[in-house]
Amino acid sequence: MTIWLRTTLCICGMLPLLTSLPAPGQQVPNGSYLKSCGQFHMNGAMLTASCATGGNPGAFVSTIDTSACGSDISNKAGALFCLAKPGTWGVGRAVPRGSYLESCGDASVKGTVLFANCTNRNGISTIPRLNLASCRMGNNITNVDGQLVCIR
């Protein structure tokens, strides 16, 4: 193999890593999403990135309000996601903590309503909603047979 071909293969093999780095001068928050997302853009506290879904790199563009995040920003099936700051319910993909996250996916908050894609005991997917105004801050939110419930 010639030196040119080996160098080309080496550089091309690094191309996905190079394209996933933030643009020079951009200050994006740290988080595990940096491993599977690229093409970062910050507009105030709003982070937009192109994230991998399964084996399809950069297939989904997602935006999250980083000011609502109280933990690591991660990539969940192509969508930016984080746990809301303690003492808040969150907004958008910054969602409240709770055991529902173990069995529900694609969670989001709109106003005071939490939505998620959950599975009931028969394995059937449901999209329940929970009015967070009916929960006390700090109570556990759990999945009970495909429904979101606030445990007091």
C-alpha positions as CSV (number, residue, x, y, z in Angstrom):
1,M,0.0,0.0,0.0
2,T,1.4,3.4,-0.9
3,I,2.0,6.1,1.7
4,W,-0.6,8.3,0.0
5,L,-3.3,5.6,0.2
6,R,-2.5,4.8,3.9
7,T,-2.6,8.6,4.8
8,T,-5.9,9.0,2.9
9,L,-7.4,6.0,4.7
10,C,-6.2,7.3,8.0
11,I,-7.6,10.8,7.4
12,C,-10.9,9.5,6.0
13,G,-11.3,7.2,9.0
14,M,-11.0,10.3,11.3
15,L,-13.5,12.4,9.3
16,P,-16.5,11.5,11.5
17,L,-14.6,12.6,14.6
18,L,-13.5,15.8,13.0
19,T,-17.0,16.8,11.9
20,S,-18.4,16.2,15.3
21,L,-16.3,18.8,17.0
22,P,-17.8,22.2,17.8
23,A,-16.9,25.0,15.4
24,P,-14.0,27.2,16.6
25,G,-15.1,29.9,19.0
26,Q,-18.4,28.1,19.8
27,Q,-18.9,27.4,23.5
28,V,-21.2,24.4,23.8
29,P,-21.9,22.8,27.2
30,N,-20.1,19.6,28.2
31,G,-22.0,16.4,28.1
32,S,-22.1,12.8,26.7
33,Y,-24.0,14.1,23.6
34,L,-20.6,15.3,22.3
35,K,-19.7,11.6,21.5
36,S,-22.7,11.0,19.2
37,C,-23.8,14.5,17.9
38,G,-22.2,17.1,15.7
39,Q,-22.9,20.4,13.8
40,F,-23.4,22.2,17.1
41,H,-25.0,25.7,17.2
42,M,-25.7,27.8,20.2
43,N,-28.3,30.6,20.2
44,G,-28.3,32.0,23.7
45,A,-29.1,29.0,25.9
46,M,-30.6,27.0,23.1
47,L,-28.3,24.2,21.8
48,T,-29.0,22.6,18.4
49,A,-27.1,19.6,17.2
50,S,-27.4,16.8,14.6
51,C,-27.5,13.5,16.6
52,A,-27.1,9.9,15.7
53,T,-30.1,7.5,16.0
54,G,-29.1,3.9,16.3
55,G,-26.5,3.3,13.6
56,N,-27.5,6.3,11.5
57,P,-25.1,9.2,12.3
58,G,-26.4,12.7,12.3
59,A,-29.9,11.6,11.2
60,F,-31.9,13.8,13.6
61,V,-31.6,17.5,14.5
62,S,-32.6,18.3,18.0
63,T,-32.7,21.5,20.2
64,I,-32.7,21.8,24.0
65,D,-32.8,24.8,26.4
66,T,-29.6,24.2,28.3
67,S,-30.6,26.7,31.0
68,A,-33.2,24.2,32.2
69,C,-30.7,21.4,32.5
70,G,-29.4,20.3,35.9
71,S,-27.4,17.3,34.7
72,D,-25.5,15.8,31.8
73,I,-26.9,16.6,28.4
74,S,-27.2,13.3,26.5
75,N,-28.4,11.9,23.2
76,K,-31.4,9.6,23.6
77,A,-32.4,8.1,20.2
78,G,-31.3,11.2,18.3
79,A,-32.9,13.7,20.7
80,L,-31.0,15.9,23.1
81,F,-32.1,15.2,26.7
82,C,-31.3,16.1,30.3
83,L,-32.8,16.0,33.8
84,A,-34.3,19.4,34.9
85,K,-32.6,21.5,37.4
86,P,-33.5,20.5,41.0
87,G,-36.5,22.4,42.2
88,T,-38.0,22.8,38.7
89,W,-40.2,20.6,36.5
90,G,-38.2,21.5,33.4
91,V,-39.2,22.5,29.9
92,G,-39.0,20.7,26.6
93,R,-36.4,17.9,26.8
94,A,-35.3,19.0,30.3
95,V,-37.5,16.6,32.2
96,P,-38.2,15.9,35.9
97,R,-36.4,13.1,37.7
98,G,-38.3,9.9,38.5
99,S,-38.3,6.1,38.1
100,Y,-40.5,6.5,35.0
101,L,-37.3,7.2,33.0
102,E,-36.4,3.5,33.4
103,S,-39.4,2.3,31.4
104,C,-40.5,5.3,29.4
105,G,-38.7,7.1,26.6
106,D,-39.1,10.3,24.5
107,A,-40.1,12.3,27.6
108,S,-40.8,16.0,27.3
109,V,-42.5,18.8,29.2
110,K,-45.0,21.3,27.6
111,G,-46.2,23.9,30.1
112,T,-47.0,21.9,33.2
113,V,-47.7,18.7,31.4
114,L,-45.2,15.8,31.2
115,F,-45.5,13.5,28.2
116,A,-43.6,10.2,27.6
117,N,-43.7,7.0,25.6
118,C,-44.3,4.2,28.2
119,T,-45.0,0.5,28.1
120,N,-47.8,-1.2,30.0
121,R,-47.6,-4.7,31.6
122,N,-48.8,-6.2,28.3
123,G,-45.9,-4.6,26.4
124,I,-48.2,-2.2,24.6
125,S,-46.8,1.3,24.1
126,T,-48.8,4.2,25.5
127,I,-48.3,8.0,25.5
128,P,-49.6,9.1,28.8
129,R,-49.5,12.6,30.2
130,L,-49.2,13.9,33.7
131,N,-50.2,17.4,34.9
132,L,-47.2,18.3,37.0
133,A,-49.3,20.8,39.0
134,S,-50.9,17.8,40.7
135,C,-47.4,16.6,41.9
136,R,-45.5,17.9,44.8
137,M,-41.9,18.8,43.9
138,G,-39.6,16.0,44.9
139,N,-42.2,13.2,44.7
140,N,-41.3,10.3,42.5
141,I,-42.9,10.1,39.1
142,T,-43.4,6.5,38.0
143,N,-44.8,4.3,35.3
144,V,-47.8,2.3,36.6
145,D,-49.0,0.0,33.8
146,G,-48.4,2.5,31.1
147,Q,-49.6,5.6,33.0
148,L,-47.5,8.3,34.6
149,V,-48.3,8.6,38.3
150,C,-46.9,10.9,40.9
151,I,-46.2,9.0,44.1
152,R,-46.8,11.1,47.2
